[in-house]
Amino acid sequence: MSRREHSRILTWASAADWDGVVHADFGNHSADRIELGYRAVETGMLAYWPLDEEGGLTAQDVVGSQDGTVQGATTGRTGVLGTTSYAFDGTDDYISGATDVSALRNTASLSFWLKSTQSGDDTMWQAPGITGVESNGDGNDIFWGWIDASGFIGVQAGVNPGAMSSTDVADGTWHHVVLTRDADSGEVAVYVDGTREDTVTSRIGEITTTFDSIGRIEDTAGTPEYFDGQIDEFQVYDRVLSASAVQSLYQSSQAGALRTTEKRFPEPVDPSTLSRRRQRYSSVRDWYLSVRRIRSRGRRYVLPKQRDHSRRT
């Protein structure tokens, strides 16, 4: 394969043909083509909602098994990585049925991008947030991405102290946020734009109160707190991500680390007959175009992994 072919991507005839796992890490993403693929960071990703849908009521979990249901959120808004995002109105918009977030009740990490101007509340159980639950009358609760009155974002388990950012994320610009929690030690940490900004000891042990929403903090008393702004690239890990992994996640939006992408077809096809379109990259060194598996009714075609040294001109 020539160097020119190394820098191309697969394209599909129409969006109606697309029903596979297709996502762009960098560049323009649309439902009818594979741009690049998922970033390769570390093991332990349990769920990944790219939030790239441009309509419909399904928020696809492309790694786990639990698609969410869109409850009023606006899809198709401009996001990060050249893709789209979801917008939440802070009143009653959220995604329900995202049950893979249940991993966040134990040792876990949460990575996402957000854009907001929302001022929250200095009391965590009255504050808006990204996901979690307030358990009325006890400390069996957890708050992932709750936002205080100064626009700082944090993670906290129960009534114990929580980690809070030193960056105001409610400034109307996109920020990458990673929150981590070690349920054994109680250590929680918050990273903003690749930098760890706070680490404290919060409650230890599993949180048994359940929740399954994205875009709000649930409340067992029936008064959830809703996030106002945009969310993109929502990922759940079953482990505490290292500082280097967090930095890699953040930098991949600038430099594009890649891995497998998948496309399904209604009938068996010969990959050599698929159309290709030129794709150039910026700041590329030893990138991998890793579109390796194409499935079709039980048949699998393997495309060799290629090294790409091309640069934008």
VOPAGU-2260 file (C-alpha; in pm, 1 decimal, decimal comma):
REM VOPAGU-2260
SITE   aa  ch    i         X         Y         Z
SITE  MET   A    0       0,0       0,0       0,0
SITE  SER   A    1     136,8     340,9     -90,7
SITE  ARG   A    2     204,2     625,6     147,9
SITE  ARG   A    3     -82,3     817,3     -11,0
SITE  GLU   A    4    -322,0     535,0      68,9
SITE  HIS   A    5    -200,8     530,5     430,5
SITE  SER   A    6    -357,0     872,1     485,9
SITE  ARG   A    7    -703,5     784,2     356,5
SITE  ILE   A    8   -1020,6     676,1     528,6
SITE  LEU   A    9   -1311,2     450,9     446,5
SITE  THR   A   10   -1637,4     615,8     344,9
SITE  TRP   A   11   -1987,2     475,8     310,9
SITE  ALA   A   12   -2257,9     544,3      56,7
SITE  SER   A   13   -2504,2     702,2     299,5
SITE  ALA   A   14   -2579,7     747,5     667,0
SITE  ALA   A   15   -2849,5     480,2     630,8
SITE  ASP   A   16   -2574,8     223,2     571,7
SITE  TRP   A   17   -2411,6     295,4     906,5
SITE  ASP   A   18   -2502,9      82,6    1206,0
SITE  GLY   A   19   -2162,3      -1,5    1345,0
SITE  VAL   A   20   -1927,0     152,2    1595,1
SITE  VAL   A   21   -1791,4     455,0    1412,2
SITE  HIS   A   22   -1632,3     750,3    1581,9
SITE  ALA   A   23   -1382,2    1024,4    1508,0
SITE  ASP   A   24   -1103,0    1115,3    1746,8
SITE  PHE   A   25    -988,1    1404,1    1534,5
SITE  GLY   A   26   -1136,7    1581,8    1237,5
SITE  ASN   A   27   -1483,9    1592,2    1088,1
SITE  HIS   A   28   -1712,2    1306,6    1194,1
SITE  SER   A   29   -2033,8    1209,1    1023,1
SITE  ALA   A   30   -2248,6     900,7    1055,5
SITE  ASP   A   31   -2167,2     771,5     709,7
SITE  ARG   A   32   -1791,5     735,0     737,1
SITE  ILE   A   33   -1504,5     615,7     951,2
SITE  GLU   A   34   -1268,4     904,2    1014,9
SITE  LEU   A   35   -1008,0     761,6    1249,5
SITE  GLY   A   36   -1114,5     546,1    1543,0
SITE  TYR   A   37   -1112,6     524,2    1920,8
SITE  ARG   A   38    -818,9     658,6    2110,3
SITE  ALA   A   39    -593,7     395,8    2265,1
SITE  VAL   A   40    -527,0     490,4    2627,8
SITE  GLU   A   41    -543,1     227,3    2899,7
SITE  THR   A   42    -749,6     -79,9    2975,4
SITE  GLY   A   43   -1058,2     -68,9    3190,5
SITE  MET   A   44   -1299,3     135,4    2978,7
SITE  LEU   A   45   -1645,0       0,3    3064,4
SITE  ALA   A   46   -1864,3     246,8    2880,9
SITE  TYR   A   47   -1827,9     517,0    2619,4
SITE  TRP   A   48   -2103,4     751,3    2507,6
SITE  PRO   A   49   -1948,7     967,0    2229,1
SITE  LEU   A   50   -2273,7    1171,8    2220,1
SITE  ASP   A   51   -2232,9    1215,4    1845,6
SITE  GLU   A   52   -2592,7    1145,4    1750,5
SITE  GLU   A   53   -2759,6    1415,6    1545,6
SITE  GLY   A   54   -3115,8    1308,8    1620,9
SITE  GLY   A   55   -3327,9    1034,5    1768,9
SITE  LEU   A   56   -3374,4     926,8    2127,7
SITE  THR   A   57   -3083,5     683,5    2169,9
SITE  ALA   A   58   -2746,4     776,0    2318,7
SITE  GLN   A   59   -2523,5     490,0    2209,2
SITE  ASP   A   60   -2280,2     323,9    2448,2
SITE  VAL   A   61   -2023,7     203,2    2195,4
SITE  VAL   A   62   -1809,2       7,6    2442,1
SITE  GLY   A   63   -2056,8    -123,3    2699,0
SITE  SER   A   64   -2403,7    -263,5    2648,1
SITE  GLN   A   65   -2633,8       3,0    2784,2
SITE  ASP   A   66   -2752,7     269,1    2542,1
SITE  GLY   A   67   -2920,1     561,9    2714,3
SITE  THR   A   68   -3247,2     732,8    2629,9
SITE  VAL   A   69   -3243,2    1104,1    2550,9
SITE  GLN   A   70   -3479,8    1293,9    2779,7
SITE  GLY   A   71   -3510,7    1636,7    2619,9
SITE  ALA   A   72   -3140,6    1703,4    2557,7
SITE  THR   A   73   -3052,6    1866,5    2225,6
SITE  THR   A   74   -2836,1    1652,6    1998,6
SITE  GLY   A   75   -2612,6    1759,9    1712,9
SITE  ARG   A   76   -2451,5    2060,0    1878,7
SITE  THR   A   77   -2090,9    2139,5    1785,4
SITE  GLY   A   78   -1857,0    1945,1    2012,1
SITE  VAL   A   79   -1489,5    1868,2    2050,1
SITE  LEU   A   80   -1269,8    1652,3    1825,7
SITE  GLY   A   81   -1464,5    1775,2    1522,7
SITE  THR   A   82   -1773,7    1582,7    1635,1
SITE  THR   A   83   -2110,8    1680,3    1778,2
SITE  SER   A   84   -2223,6    1691,2    2141,2
SITE  TYR   A   85   -2538,4    1705,7    2355,9
SITE  ALA   A   86   -2675,0    2026,1    2509,2
SITE  PHE   A   87   -2863,4    2016,1    2840,8
SITE  ASP   A   88   -3091,8    2299,8    2953,2
SITE  GLY   A   89   -3037,7    2281,9    3330,5
SITE  THR   A   90   -3410,6    2236,2    3389,6
SITE  ASP   A   91   -3516,9    1885,7    3291,3
SITE  ASP   A   92   -3278,3    1755,3    3022,2
SITE  TYR   A   93   -3080,1    1437,3    3084,4
SITE  ILE   A   94   -3002,6    1089,4    2953,2
SITE  SER   A   95   -3175,0     803,5    3133,1
SITE  GLY   A   96   -3103,3     432,3    3141,1
SITE  ALA   A   97   -2725,0     470,7    3115,3
SITE  THR   A   98   -2683,8     187,0    3362,8
SITE  ASP   A   99   -2313,7     135,9    3293,6
SITE  VAL   A  100   -2252,0     445,4    3507,4
SITE  SER   A  101   -2321,2     212,0    3801,0
SITE  ALA   A  102   -1946,7     138,9    3800,4
SITE  LEU   A  103   -1903,9     488,2    3943,9
SITE  ARG   A  104   -2041,5     365,0    4275,4
SITE  ASN   A  105   -1710,4     190,2    4339,0
SITE  THR   A  106   -1347,9     242,9    4231,7
SITE  ALA   A  107   -1371,7     416,3    3895,6
SITE  SER   A  108   -1278,7     708,4    3672,7
SITE  LEU   A  109   -1494,7     938,6    3463,7
SITE  SER   A  110   -1368,3    1132,5    3161,7
SITE  PHE   A  111   -1570,3    1387,6    2966,1
SITE  TRP   A  112   -1563,1    1726,1    2797,6
SITE  LEU   A  113   -1796,7    2004,2    2904,0
SITE  LYS   A  114   -1882,1    2356,6    2803,4
SITE  SER   A  115   -2095,5    2564,7    3039,9
SITE  THR   A  116   -2161,1    2900,8    3201,0
SITE  GLN   A  117   -2364,4    2751,8    3484,0
SITE  SER   A  118   -2309,4    2871,0    3840,3
SITE  GLY   A  119   -2384,7    2595,3    4085,4
SITE  ASP   A  120   -2417,3    2574,6    4462,1
SITE  ASP   A  121   -2159,8    2537,9    4737,8
SITE  THR   A  122   -2365,4    2258,9    4896,3
SITE  MET   A  123   -2303,5    1947,6    4687,7
SITE  TRP   A  124   -2647,4    1795,4    4729,9
SITE  GLN   A  125   -2806,5    2117,2    4603,1
SITE  ALA   A  126   -2562,3    2163,1    4317,6
SITE  PRO   A  127   -2596,3    2063,8    3950,9
SITE  GLY   A  128   -2363,9    1797,3    3820,6
SITE  ILE   A  129   -2278,2    1546,5    3552,9
SITE  THR   A  130   -2390,5    1223,1    3719,7
SITE  GLY   A  131   -2440,4    1070,2    4062,5
SITE  VAL   A  132   -2706,2    1058,3    4331,1
SITE  GLU   A  133   -2809,1    1235,5    4651,1
SITE  SER   A  134   -2941,4     986,6    4906,2
SITE  ASN   A  135   -3182,3    1183,8    5121,3
SITE  GLY   A  136   -3114,8    1157,0    5492,9
SITE  ASP   A  137   -2788,5     963,6    5484,8
SITE  GLY   A  138   -2440,1     970,3    5334,0
SITE  ASN   A  139   -2488,0     682,6    5093,1
SITE  ASP   A  140   -2445,7     906,9    4791,5
SITE  ILE   A  141   -2189,5    1028,6    4540,6
SITE  PHE   A  142   -2147,8    1340,4    4328,6
SITE  TRP   A  143   -1949,1    1318,9    4004,2
SITE  GLY   A  144   -1884,5    1653,3    3841,2
SITE  TRP   A  145   -2082,7    1869,5    4080,2
SITE  ILE   A  146   -2036,2    2243,4    4021,2
SITE  ASP   A  147   -2011,8    2497,9    4300,5
SITE  ALA   A  148   -2109,4    2866,0    4302,3
SITE  SER   A  149   -1766,6    2969,1    4172,5
SITE  GLY   A  150   -1781,5    2735,6    3873,6
SITE  PHE   A  151   -1534,6    2483,8    4018,6
SITE  ILE   A  152   -1604,4    2116,9    3949,4
SITE  GLY   A  153   -1543,6    1822,4    4178,5
SITE  VAL   A  154   -1607,5    1468,0    4294,1
SITE  GLN   A  155   -1722,9    1368,3    4640,5
SITE  ALA   A  156   -1857,1    1058,0    4814,8
SITE  GLY   A  157   -2100,9    1100,9    5101,6
SITE  VAL   A  158   -2060,8    1393,8    5339,2
SITE  ASN   A  159   -1683,6    1356,2    5350,0
SITE  PRO   A  160   -1460,6    1616,1    5184,0
SITE  GLY   A  161   -1434,7    1610,7    4805,2
SITE  ALA   A  162   -1177,1    1711,6    4548,4
SITE  MET   A  163   -1248,3    2039,8    4368,3
SITE  SER   A  164   -1084,8    2201,2    4067,8
SITE  SER   A  165    -898,7    2529,7    4086,6
SITE  THR   A  166   -1010,9    2606,9    3732,1
SITE  ASP   A  167   -1345,2    2775,6    3673,9
SITE  VAL   A  168   -1502,1    2543,4    3416,5
SITE  ALA   A  169   -1812,6    2763,6    3383,8
SITE  ASP   A  170   -1637,0    3009,0    3154,4
SITE  GLY   A  171   -1814,7    2915,9    2832,8
SITE  THR   A  172   -1520,0    2726,2    2680,5
SITE  TRP   A  173   -1455,1    2355,3    2638,5
SITE  HIS   A  174   -1269,1    2179,5    2921,3
SITE  HIS   A  175   -1157,0    1819,6    2952,3
SITE  VAL   A  176   -1238,8    1682,8    3298,8
SITE  VAL   A  177   -1130,4    1354,2    3454,2
SITE  LEU   A  178   -1253,9    1252,6    3799,2
SITE  THR   A  179   -1118,7     949,3    3983,6
SITE  ARG   A  180   -1212,4     761,6    4299,7
SITE  ASP   A  181   -1042,4     478,1    4487,2
SITE  ALA   A  182   -1314,2     320,5    4700,8
SITE  ASP   A  183   -1061,2     131,6    4915,2
SITE  SER   A  184    -857,6     432,6    5023,5
SITE  GLY   A  185   -1126,3     696,8    4973,1
SITE  GLU   A  186    -892,0     905,9    4757,5
SITE  VAL   A  187   -1065,3    1121,6    4500,0
SITE  ALA   A  188    -898,1    1346,1    4242,8
SITE  VAL   A  189    -995,9    1600,9    3982,5
SITE  TYR   A  190    -808,5    1681,1    3661,0
SITE  VAL   A  191    -887,3    1968,8    3427,1
SITE  ASP   A  192    -731,1    1991,8    3081,6
SITE  GLY   A  193    -478,0    1721,8    3163,0
SITE  THR   A  194    -359,0    1863,1    3497,8
SITE  ARG   A  195    -439,1    1723,9    3842,7
SITE  GLU   A  196    -575,1    2011,2    4048,3
SITE  ASP   A  197    -684,9    1846,8    4373,8
SITE  THR   A  198    -668,2    1518,5    4563,9
SITE  VAL   A  199    -836,8    1450,6    4898,8
SITE  THR   A  200    -967,0    1158,5    5104,8
SITE  SER   A  201   -1342,2    1114,4    5082,7
SITE  ARG   A  202   -1572,9     833,7    5195,9
SITE  ILE   A  203   -1445,0     477,3    5153,7
SITE  GLY   A  204   -1640,5     178,5    5027,9
SITE  GLU   A  205   -1907,7     114,4    4768,9
SITE  ILE   A  206   -2202,8     350,1    4732,8
SITE  THR   A  207   -2510,0     127,0    4718,7
SITE  THR   A  208   -2766,2     389,8    4617,1
SITE  THR   A  209   -2826,1     338,3    4244,8
SITE  PHE   A  210   -2833,5     591,5    3959,8
SITE  ASP   A  211   -2829,9     575,2    3579,2
SITE  SER   A  212   -2840,6     933,6    3449,5
SITE  ILE   A  213   -2605,6    1155,9    3252,8
SITE  GLY   A  214   -2661,8    1529,4    3282,2
SITE  ARG   A  215   -2803,9    1543,7    3632,9
SITE  ILE   A  216   -2747,9    1444,3    3996,4
SITE  GLU   A  217   -3037,4    1218,5    4093,9
SITE  ASP   A  218   -3211,2    1253,7    4432,0
SITE  THR   A  219   -3393,6     981,2    4622,7
SITE  ALA   A  220   -3625,6    1254,8    4750,9
SITE  GLY   A  221   -3730,7    1329,3    4393,3
SITE  THR   A  222   -3560,4    1667,1    4334,9
SITE  PRO   A  223   -3265,5    1608,4    4099,5
SITE  GLU   A  224   -3020,0    1883,4    4009,9
SITE  TYR   A  225   -2968,4    1936,9    3635,5
SITE  PHE   A  226   -2657,8    2037,7    3442,2
SITE  ASP   A  227   -2682,1    2337,1    3206,3
SITE  GLY   A  228   -2436,1    2320,2    2916,7
SITE  GLN   A  229   -2282,9    2077,2    2668,8
SITE  ILE   A  230   -2125,5    1735,7    2732,9
SITE  ASP   A  231   -1913,9    1533,5    2491,3
SITE  GLU   A  232   -1702,2    1214,8    2491,2
SITE  PHE   A  233   -1840,5    1062,6    2813,1
SITE  GLN   A  234   -1630,0     763,5    2928,7
SITE  VAL   A  235   -1641,8     538,9    3236,0
SITE  TYR   A  236   -1345,7     328,7    3355,1
SITE  ASP   A  237   -1344,5      59,8    3624,2
SITE  ARG   A  238   -1010,3     173,2    3762,0
SITE  VAL   A  239    -828,5     483,8    3878,4
SITE  LEU   A  240    -663,4     635,5    3573,1
SITE  SER   A  241    -302,1     737,2    3621,3
SITE  ALA   A  242    -185,4    1093,6    3569,0
SITE  SER   A  243     -12,8     986,3    3248,6
SITE  ALA   A  244    -331,4     825,6    3118,5
SITE  VAL   A  245    -526,5    1142,2    3189,8
SITE  GLN   A  246    -264,6    1347,3    3008,3
SITE  SER   A  247    -283,5    1105,7    2716,4
SITE  LEU   A  248    -661,4    1141,2    2699,7
SITE  TYR   A  249    -632,2    1517,3    2691,3
SITE  GLN   A  250    -347,3    1523,6    2440,0
SITE  SER   A  251    -520,4    1277,6    2208,6
SITE  SER   A  252    -764,5    1552,7    2120,7
SITE  GLN   A  253    -466,3    1746,2    1991,1
SITE  ALA   A  254    -248,0    1464,5    1855,2
SITE  GLY   A  255    -481,6    1173,7    1778,5
SITE  ALA   A  256    -382,0     836,0    1923,7
SITE  LEU   A  257    -588,7     573,0    1745,3
SITE  ARG   A  258    -719,2     220,0    1766,7
SITE  THR   A  259    -975,2     -13,6    1611,3
SITE  THR   A  260   -1294,2     111,9    1449,4
SITE  GLU   A  261   -1572,6    -116,0    1332,5
SITE  LYS   A  262   -1830,6     -98,5    1052,3
SITE  ARG   A  263   -2115,6    -346,9     989,0
SITE  PHE   A  264   -2277,5    -409,9     649,5
SITE  PRO   A  265   -2612,7    -571,7     561,8
SITE  GLU   A  266   -2438,9    -799,3     310,3
SITE  PRO   A  267   -2085,4    -940,7     277,4
SITE  VAL   A  268   -1854,3    -699,2      98,9
SITE  ASP   A  269   -1501,4    -695,5     -34,1
SITE  PRO   A  270   -1309,7    -417,5     148,0
SITE  SER   A  271   -1113,0    -349,1    -168,4
SITE  THR   A  272   -1432,8    -221,1    -330,2
SITE  LEU   A  273   -1499,4      39,3     -59,9
SITE  SER   A  274   -1441,9     401,9    -154,1
SITE  ARG   A  275   -1167,0     602,2       8,6
SITE  ARG   A  276   -1124,2     970,2      72,4
SITE  ARG   A  277    -808,0    1167,2     139,4
SITE  GLN   A  278    -750,7    1254,7     505,2
SITE  ARG   A  279    -454,4    1463,0     618,0
SITE  TYR   A  280    -343,5    1517,2     975,3
SITE  SER   A  281    -170,3    1793,2    1165,2
SITE  SER   A  282     125,2    1743,0    1403,4
SITE  VAL   A  283     147,4    1375,3    1319,6
SITE  ARG   A  284     436,3    1150,9    1419,6
SITE  ASP   A  285     405,5     775,5    1385,1
SITE  TRP   A  286      27,0     771,4    1389,2
SITE  TYR   A  287    -154,2     446,9    1326,9
SITE  LEU   A  288    -455,7     424,2    1103,7
SITE  SER   A  289    -610,6     128,2    1278,9
SITE  VAL   A  290    -930,3      50,2    1095,3
SITE  ARG   A  291    -887,8    -322,5    1129,7
SITE  ARG   A  292   -1220,4    -498,9    1161,2
SITE  ILE   A  293   -1516,6    -480,4     928,4
SITE  ARG   A  294   -1799,1    -716,2    1015,5
SITE  SER   A  295   -2082,2    -839,2     799,4
SITE  ARG   A  296   -2334,8   -1097,0     915,9
SITE  GLY   A  297   -2075,6   -1301,4    1091,8
SITE  ARG   A  298   -1804,0   -1249,0     831,1
SITE  ARG   A  299   -1497,7   -1048,8     933,5
SITE  TYR   A  300   -1254,3    -872,3     707,5
SITE  VAL   A  301    -920,3    -758,5     843,8
SITE  LEU   A  302    -742,3    -451,0     715,7
SITE  PRO   A  303    -372,7    -429,5     807,9
SITE  LYS   A  304    -267,2    -163,4    1053,4
SITE  GLN   A  305     -67,4     102,4     869,3
SITE  ARG   A  306     178,9     362,8     991,7
SITE  ASP   A  307     108,6     716,1     872,0
SITE  HIS   A  308     380,1     983,6     850,0
SITE  SER   A  309     178,4    1236,4     647,7
SITE  ARG   A  310     142,9    1600,8     753,3
SITE  ARG   A  311    -106,7    1872,3     677,4
SITE  THR   A  312       7,3    2106,3     401,2
